[in-house]
Amino acid sequence: MGYITLPRRLFLWCMALIYMFAFFSLYLQIPGLYGNDGLLPARWQLRYSGKAFLEQLLSTPTLLWLGPHLGLDTQTAMELLCLLGAALSLAATLLESLRDSLVFLFLWVLYLSLCQVGQVFLYFQWDSLLLETGFLCVLIAPLTTVPGWRAGRVHDPVTFWLARWLLFRLMFASGVVKLTSRCPTWWGLTALTYHYETQCIPTPLAWFAHQLPVWLHKLSVVATFVIEIAVPFLFFSPLRRLRLGAFYMQVLLQVLIILSGNYNFFNLLTLTLCLSLLDDQHIYFWLRRKYIHTPNKGSSLWSWAGFLVELAVWTLIGYGTVTCFDLQIDWDKGTVSSRTGSIHLSPVQPVPEDGHLPCSLAGSTVSHMGTSDCHVQVPFTYIEYDSNASLWPGLRQGYDAVGRYQLVNSYGLFRRMTGVGGRPEVVIEGSMDRVTWTEIEFMYKPGNLSATPAVITPHQPRLDWQMWFAALGVHSHSPWFTSLMHRLLQGKTEVIELIQSDMSKYPFHQQPPMYLRAHRYKYWFTEKLANGPFPKRWWRRVYVEEFYPTVHLGDAFLESMLSHHGLKEKSSPRRLSETALVQLVRWVRAQVNGLSAPLLLWSLLFCSASICLLRGLQFEVTLKTKPSEPTTLPHPQEDKQTMSVEEVDEEEEVEDDAGKKTGGFKDDYENVEDVTDEDG
């Protein structure tokens, strides 16, 4: 494996950017979700029982325990943590000196503190993935802010492999759970005929993707299985071109998901993990610069042997795909047919979650690859809970000890395809007289049949997402929904802004409704029309049933549900002291009220990327205007092996000064020429 200095720097920059998205997105929703008048007030999660601070911190690891000591209530403390995280991550995107191990540790602590009281609105896999990846950044990033630790400036290459291992676990588990779920749509290769219209918040391109022929949807499912199950093993290949091939296949999958669905920062985070598959040579190829490296002294025989191995690997993957899925081309109709054999899944001896699962599954799968009647034996732990119960107790205790910190998590996306018979959707209606009813339209989730699907990545509207989950069951499975109905009847502005940031678009912005009810519908994309490229109506729907009965303030049913779910006010909010810190947090909140969250995040992304790009271009111009000195190696650390300790310290000081003046892009442009690297 070659040098990984540039991929590691790009990885850390992307992680700082994703942290900024996560903190800003959550900050805008805190009052409505966790405020004193929100859906699930966070102060209910913190019981101030008089215990010592350290004891409270061990029981629930969150910095929110410091709130009372600073004169802050829980809502204001959460907003302060979000603002600190957003400001620090924004600064880290602009200054490389802040992409430090201690800075990433602080960002991780801040996000963990918020997740500890986030309840159901922060129980998503991407929140866990961000925490796990964020902790890896603490190990991957250099430690430069502590005096006397200058040797940590150039980090070891081993820790970057942890990101590659996490990427493997994420992608491989996402493919495996589709098989172990026994979902007929995945095994029948028809999942994508439902996916585009049944995902939480589709984009406009999802409507067009839904109109594609069935054979192409089936072929896309086959490609998904190959990319998620077979290709991840190439992440650890010693052959560079195999890793690059795996990288671009993962990028293709993630980009297609981004184009067809709004999954906030999740796919961006996965793409960031994919950077662990690259090396400096390929980054220089992207920049159209020549990568100067020490000539390879190996014989040409080894080069040819590597090429033959690569060819054999891709041939094996192609042959296995055609054989397992029985791919056949109908040249007359211009279609491709595919199918899977009969299915039987049986758990075998359980294995720890630390990585033996992929190897064991691979062995079982390969041993049955040639048979048409596919019998797959899948050893799994958290995928299959009965097997987990028979794990060695010491291993499970060790996992539970770090479980609260979310350092290691289990993943499995799109395990089962929901909405096969139509996309269930909950529609809330309000009325002043119980005769005329008006639908309450959300900003992002489907509701209005003529409204164009939204494009909101990297923002995650957490209430809209939970509305999608609520529609899959009964209202009693989503206790927060009763709180939502109660807050809307009370006319709480914080909650209304979760539904419509522009209050004028909320139908009851002048006076809260007297009555509320909720119905369940089934939604489908409309069919493609011949007149015009865009549909006049994106959705069609049919009424299914009542989801929540008609209620009003003081209604017996509403009061009983509030009591049943423990949603009644338990105590009065803590009185807020008028300190300068509190006033500052309030002032910032007043500035962002009513702003569009996606527009704000896109603006921050554009500004950050533009500033970094301009600094890089400025330094490149500076290099071209100065007389250049002959160099032979792309990495300064190689030259330092022949230098004295004093010379190394002196050069590091010069490099640090230059890096601060140019935004940290100094080393990225050293020892390069304006020549296209055909080697790539």
Solvent accessible surface area in square Angstrom, and as a share of the most:
residue,aa,sasa,rsa
1,M,104,0.46
2,G,42,0.40
3,Y,81,0.31
4,I,8,0.04
5,T,23,0.13
6,L,11,0.06
7,P,0,0.00
8,R,17,0.06
9,R,41,0.15
10,L,61,0.30
11,F,0,0.00
12,L,7,0.03
13,W,40,0.14
14,C,25,0.15
15,M,0,0.00
16,A,0,0.00
17,L,16,0.08
18,I,4,0.02
19,Y,0,0.00
20,M,0,0.00
21,F,2,0.01
22,A,0,0.00
23,F,0,0.00
24,F,32,0.13
25,S,4,0.02
26,L,0,0.00
27,Y,2,0.01
28,L,33,0.17
29,Q,10,0.05
30,I,0,0.00
31,P,15,0.09
32,G,2,0.02
33,L,0,0.00
34,Y,2,0.01
35,G,1,0.01
36,N,33,0.17
37,D,51,0.27
38,G,0,0.00
39,L,1,0.00
40,L,17,0.09
41,P,0,0.00
42,A,0,0.00
43,R,29,0.11
44,W,20,0.07
45,Q,82,0.36
46,L,5,0.03
47,R,136,0.50
48,Y,84,0.32
49,S,75,0.48
50,G,75,0.72
51,K,106,0.45
52,A,65,0.50
53,F,70,0.29
54,L,117,0.58
55,E,88,0.40
56,Q,15,0.07
57,L,48,0.24
58,L,106,0.53
59,S,67,0.43
60,T,33,0.19
61,P,16,0.10
62,T,1,0.01
63,L,40,0.20
64,L,2,0.01
65,W,12,0.04
66,L,66,0.33
67,G,3,0.03
68,P,42,0.26
69,H,133,0.59
70,L,93,0.46
71,G,24,0.23
72,L,2,0.01
73,D,10,0.05
74,T,10,0.06
75,Q,38,0.17
76,T,11,0.07
77,A,6,0.05
78,M,0,0.00
79,E,8,0.04
80,L,23,0.11
81,L,15,0.07
82,C,0,0.00
83,L,32,0.16
84,L,78,0.39
85,G,0,0.00
86,A,1,0.01
87,A,61,0.47
88,L,41,0.20
89,S,0,0.00
90,L,48,0.24
91,A,30,0.24
92,A,0,0.00
93,T,0,0.00
94,L,38,0.19
95,L,66,0.33
96,E,43,0.19
97,S,56,0.36
98,L,49,0.24
99,R,14,0.05
100,D,1,0.01
101,S,13,0.08
102,L,80,0.40
103,V,17,0.10
104,F,0,0.00
105,L,65,0.32
106,F,80,0.33
107,L,0,0.00
108,W,19,0.07
109,V,43,0.25
110,L,0,0.00
111,Y,0,0.00
112,L,7,0.04
113,S,1,0.01
114,L,0,0.00
115,C,8,0.05
116,Q,46,0.20
117,V,0,0.00
118,G,0,0.00
119,Q,29,0.13
120,V,46,0.26
121,F,0,0.00
122,L,7,0.03
123,Y,161,0.61
124,F,12,0.05
125,Q,58,0.26
126,W,15,0.05
127,D,2,0.01
128,S,24,0.15
129,L,0,0.00
130,L,0,0.00
131,L,0,0.00
132,E,7,0.03
133,T,0,0.00
134,G,0,0.00
135,F,56,0.23
136,L,22,0.11
137,C,0,0.00
138,V,21,0.12
139,L,70,0.35
140,I,0,0.00
141,A,0,0.00
142,P,27,0.17
143,L,36,0.18
144,T,61,0.35
145,T,67,0.39
146,V,49,0.28
147,P,125,0.79
148,G,77,0.74
149,W,140,0.49
150,R,99,0.36
151,A,97,0.75
152,G,19,0.18
153,R,57,0.21
154,V,65,0.37
155,H,41,0.18
156,D,61,0.32
157,P,79,0.49
158,V,109,0.63
159,T,25,0.15
160,F,3,0.01
161,W,97,0.34
162,L,67,0.33
163,A,0,0.00
164,R,1,0.01
165,W,74,0.26
166,L,1,0.01
167,L,0,0.00
168,F,4,0.02
169,R,30,0.11
170,L,0,0.00
171,M,6,0.03
172,F,3,0.01
173,A,15,0.11
174,S,2,0.01
175,G,0,0.00
176,V,1,0.00
177,V,6,0.03
178,K,2,0.01
179,L,30,0.15
180,T,8,0.04
181,S,7,0.05
182,R,140,0.51
183,C,3,0.02
184,P,94,0.59
185,T,9,0.05
186,W,8,0.03
187,W,16,0.05
188,G,35,0.33
189,L,0,0.00
190,T,37,0.22
191,A,0,0.00
192,L,22,0.11
193,T,27,0.15
194,Y,59,0.22
195,H,17,0.08
196,Y,28,0.11
197,E,10,0.04
198,T,4,0.02
199,Q,7,0.03
200,C,3,0.02
201,I,3,0.01
202,P,2,0.01
203,T,4,0.02
204,P,29,0.18
205,L,92,0.46
206,A,0,0.00
207,W,4,0.01
208,F,61,0.25
209,A,19,0.15
210,H,40,0.18
211,Q,44,0.20
212,L,78,0.39
213,P,62,0.39
214,V,87,0.50
215,W,75,0.26
216,L,57,0.28
217,H,6,0.03
218,K,51,0.22
219,L,54,0.27
220,S,37,0.24
221,V,0,0.00
222,V,3,0.02
223,A,47,0.36
224,T,18,0.11
225,F,10,0.04
226,V,18,0.10
227,I,11,0.06
228,E,12,0.05
229,I,28,0.14
230,A,39,0.30
231,V,0,0.00
232,P,0,0.00
233,F,72,0.30
234,L,17,0.08
235,F,0,0.00
236,F,69,0.29
237,S,13,0.09
238,P,119,0.75
239,L,45,0.22
240,R,55,0.20
241,R,134,0.49
242,L,5,0.02
243,R,7,0.03
244,L,17,0.08
245,G,21,0.20
246,A,0,0.00
247,F,9,0.04
248,Y,97,0.37
249,M,53,0.24
250,Q,0,0.00
251,V,36,0.20
252,L,100,0.50
253,L,18,0.09
254,Q,6,0.03
255,V,58,0.33
256,L,96,0.48
257,I,33,0.17
258,I,40,0.20
259,L,85,0.42
260,S,11,0.07
261,G,0,0.00
262,N,3,0.02
263,Y,13,0.05
264,N,2,0.01
265,F,2,0.01
266,F,10,0.04
267,N,3,0.01
268,L,50,0.25
269,L,0,0.00
270,T,1,0.00
271,L,40,0.20
272,T,4,0.02
273,L,0,0.00
274,C,0,0.00
275,L,13,0.07
276,S,1,0.01
277,L,2,0.01
278,L,1,0.01
279,D,3,0.01
280,D,0,0.00
281,Q,27,0.12
282,H,8,0.04
283,I,15,0.08
284,Y,3,0.01
285,F,51,0.21
286,W,99,0.35
287,L,71,0.35
288,R,125,0.46
289,R,29,0.11
290,K,91,0.39
291,Y,18,0.07
292,I,43,0.22
293,H,84,0.38
294,T,85,0.49
295,P,103,0.65
296,N,128,0.65
297,K,188,0.79
298,G,44,0.43
299,S,60,0.39
300,S,82,0.53
301,L,133,0.66
302,W,186,0.65
303,S,67,0.43
304,W,159,0.56
305,A,39,0.30
306,G,12,0.12
307,F,92,0.38
308,L,105,0.52
309,V,73,0.42
310,E,15,0.07
311,L,99,0.49
312,A,59,0.45
313,V,36,0.21
314,W,84,0.30
315,T,83,0.48
316,L,116,0.58
317,I,31,0.16
318,G,34,0.33
319,Y,148,0.56
320,G,8,0.08
321,T,22,0.13
322,V,74,0.43
323,T,53,0.31
324,C,49,0.30
325,F,26,0.11
326,D,42,0.22
327,L,36,0.18
328,Q,104,0.46
329,I,96,0.49
330,D,54,0.28
331,W,207,0.73
332,D,143,0.74
333,K,159,0.67
334,G,50,0.48
335,T,38,0.22
336,V,25,0.15
337,S,61,0.40
338,S,13,0.08
339,R,137,0.50
340,T,33,0.19
341,G,18,0.17
342,S,72,0.46
343,I,72,0.36
344,H,104,0.46
345,L,13,0.06
346,S,29,0.18
347,P,66,0.41
348,V,56,0.32
349,Q,146,0.65
350,P,38,0.24
351,V,22,0.13
352,P,38,0.24
353,E,39,0.18
354,D,87,0.45
355,G,12,0.12
356,H,100,0.45
357,L,21,0.11
358,P,7,0.04
359,C,91,0.54
360,S,40,0.26
361,L,4,0.02
362,A,25,0.19
363,G,44,0.43
364,S,21,0.13
365,T,40,0.23
366,V,96,0.55
367,S,80,0.52
368,H,48,0.21
369,M,54,0.24
370,G,66,0.64
371,T,73,0.42
372,S,94,0.60
373,D,92,0.47
374,C,32,0.19
375,H,61,0.27
376,V,6,0.03
377,Q,63,0.28
378,V,1,0.01
379,P,3,0.02
380,F,13,0.05
381,T,2,0.01
382,Y,54,0.20
383,I,29,0.14
384,E,37,0.17
385,Y,156,0.59
386,D,110,0.57
387,S,10,0.07
388,N,16,0.08
389,A,73,0.56
390,S,74,0.48
391,L,18,0.09
392,W,180,0.63
393,P,72,0.45
394,G,29,0.28
395,L,60,0.30
396,R,64,0.23
397,Q,123,0.55
398,G,41,0.39
399,Y,53,0.20
400,D,86,0.44
401,A,65,0.51
402,V,52,0.30
403,G,29,0.28
404,R,112,0.41
405,Y,63,0.24
406,Q,40,0.18
407,L,40,0.20
408,V,57,0.33
409,N,17,0.09
410,S,54,0.35
411,Y,14,0.05
412,G,14,0.14
413,L,25,0.13
414,F,68,0.28
415,R,104,0.38
416,R,116,0.42
417,M,19,0.08
418,T,44,0.26
419,G,14,0.14
420,V,71,0.41
421,G,51,0.49
422,G,2,0.02
423,R,1,0.00
424,P,17,0.11
425,E,1,0.00
426,V,0,0.00
427,V,8,0.05
428,I,0,0.00
429,E,14,0.06
430,G,0,0.00
431,S,2,0.01
432,M,77,0.35
433,D,80,0.41
434,R,129,0.47
435,V,119,0.68
436,T,94,0.54
437,W,52,0.18
438,T,57,0.33
439,E,64,0.29
440,I,6,0.03
441,E,68,0.30
442,F,9,0.04
443,M,57,0.25
444,Y,28,0.11
445,K,14,0.06
446,P,11,0.07
447,G,13,0.12
448,N,68,0.35
449,L,31,0.15
450,S,56,0.36
451,A,38,0.30
452,T,83,0.48
453,P,14,0.09
454,A,22,0.17
455,V,80,0.46
456,I,4,0.02
457,T,20,0.12
458,P,5,0.03
459,H,7,0.03
460,Q,1,0.01
461,P,6,0.04
462,R,4,0.01
463,L,2,0.01
464,D,1,0.01
465,W,12,0.04
466,Q,13,0.06
467,M,0,0.00
468,W,36,0.13
469,F,87,0.36
470,A,2,0.01
471,A,1,0.01
472,L,74,0.37
473,G,23,0.22
474,V,72,0.42
475,H,30,0.14
476,S,49,0.31
477,H,142,0.63
478,S,11,0.07
479,P,52,0.33
480,W,7,0.02
481,F,0,0.00
482,T,1,0.00
483,S,6,0.04
484,L,0,0.00
485,M,0,0.00
486,H,32,0.14
487,R,20,0.07
488,L,0,0.00
489,L,5,0.02
490,Q,65,0.29
491,G,22,0.21
492,K,55,0.23
493,T,65,0.38
494,E,58,0.26
495,V,0,0.00
496,I,7,0.03
497,E,51,0.23
498,L,15,0.08
499,I,0,0.00
500,Q,16,0.07
501,S,27,0.17
502,D,65,0.33
503,M,55,0.24
504,S,75,0.48
505,K,138,0.59
506,Y,1,0.00
507,P,56,0.35
508,F,22,0.09
509,H,82,0.36
510,Q,162,0.72
511,Q,99,0.44
512,P,51,0.32
513,P,4,0.02
514,M,98,0.44
515,Y,49,0.19
516,L,0,0.00
517,R,56,0.20
518,A,0,0.00
519,H,23,0.10
520,R,26,0.10
521,Y,23,0.09
522,K,63,0.27
523,Y,0,0.00
524,W,50,0.18
525,F,2,0.01
526,T,22,0.13
527,E,112,0.50
528,K,136,0.58
529,L,90,0.45
530,A,115,0.89
531,N,109,0.56
532,G,46,0.45
533,P,103,0.65
534,F,130,0.54
535,P,11,0.07
536,K,170,0.72
537,R,139,0.51
538,W,11,0.04
539,W,5,0.02
540,R,114,0.42
541,R,65,0.24
542,V,77,0.44
543,Y,116,0.44
544,V,60,0.34
545,E,77,0.34
546,E,94,0.42
547,F,9,0.04
548,Y,0,0.00
549,P,39,0.25
550,T,31,0.18
551,V,0,0.00
552,H,66,0.29
553,L,91,0.45
554,G,58,0.56
555,D,24,0.13
556,A,84,0.65
557,F,75,0.31
558,L,0,0.00
559,E,53,0.24
560,S,59,0.38
561,M,23,0.10
562,L,4,0.02
563,S,63,0.41
564,H,140,0.62
565,H,39,0.17
566,G,34,0.33
567,L,20,0.10
568,K,88,0.37
569,E,95,0.42
570,K,102,0.43
571,S,67,0.43
572,S,95,0.61
573,P,57,0.36
574,R,112,0.41
575,R,228,0.83
576,L,43,0.22
577,S,48,0.31
578,E,106,0.47
579,T,53,0.31
580,A,84,0.65
581,L,57,0.28
582,V,0,0.00
583,Q,97,0.43
584,L,102,0.51
585,V,2,0.01
586,R,115,0.42
587,W,150,0.53
588,V,32,0.18
589,R,31,0.11
590,A,62,0.48
591,Q,95,0.42
592,V,22,0.13
593,N,77,0.39
594,G,48,0.46
595,L,83,0.41
596,S,49,0.31
597,A,10,0.08
598,P,7,0.04
599,L,109,0.54
600,L,35,0.17
601,L,0,0.00
602,W,97,0.34
603,S,48,0.31
604,L,30,0.15
605,L,63,0.31
606,F,148,0.62
607,C,69,0.42
608,S,1,0.01
609,A,41,0.32
610,S,32,0.21
611,I,67,0.34
612,C,7,0.04
613,L,108,0.54
614,L,115,0.57
615,R,71,0.26
616,G,2,0.02
617,L,82,0.41
618,Q,127,0.56
619,F,19,0.08
620,E,24,0.11
621,V,92,0.53
622,T,47,0.27
623,L,66,0.33
624,K,131,0.55
625,T,101,0.59
626,K,126,0.54
627,P,130,0.82
628,S,106,0.69
629,E,143,0.64
630,P,135,0.85
631,T,74,0.43
632,T,103,0.60
633,L,45,0.22
634,P,5,0.03
635,H,8,0.03
636,P,21,0.13
637,Q,48,0.21
638,E,32,0.15
639,D,70,0.36
640,K,25,0.11
641,Q,149,0.66
642,T,126,0.73
643,M,52,0.23
644,S,53,0.34
645,V,110,0.63
646,E,127,0.57
647,E,86,0.39
648,V,31,0.18
649,D,63,0.33
650,E,114,0.51
651,E,56,0.25
652,E,18,0.08
653,E,96,0.43
654,V,89,0.51
655,E,7,0.03
656,D,36,0.19
657,D,78,0.41
658,A,23,0.18
659,G,14,0.14
660,K,134,0.57
661,K,168,0.71
662,T,20,0.12
663,G,2,0.02
664,G,7,0.07
665,F,43,0.18
666,K,30,0.13
667,D,18,0.10
668,D,21,0.11
669,Y,31,0.12
670,E,35,0.16
671,N,29,0.15
672,V,32,0.19
673,E,87,0.39
674,D,99,0.51
675,V,72,0.41
676,T,75,0.43
677,D,16,0.08
678,E,166,0.74
679,D,101,0.52
680,G,11,0.10
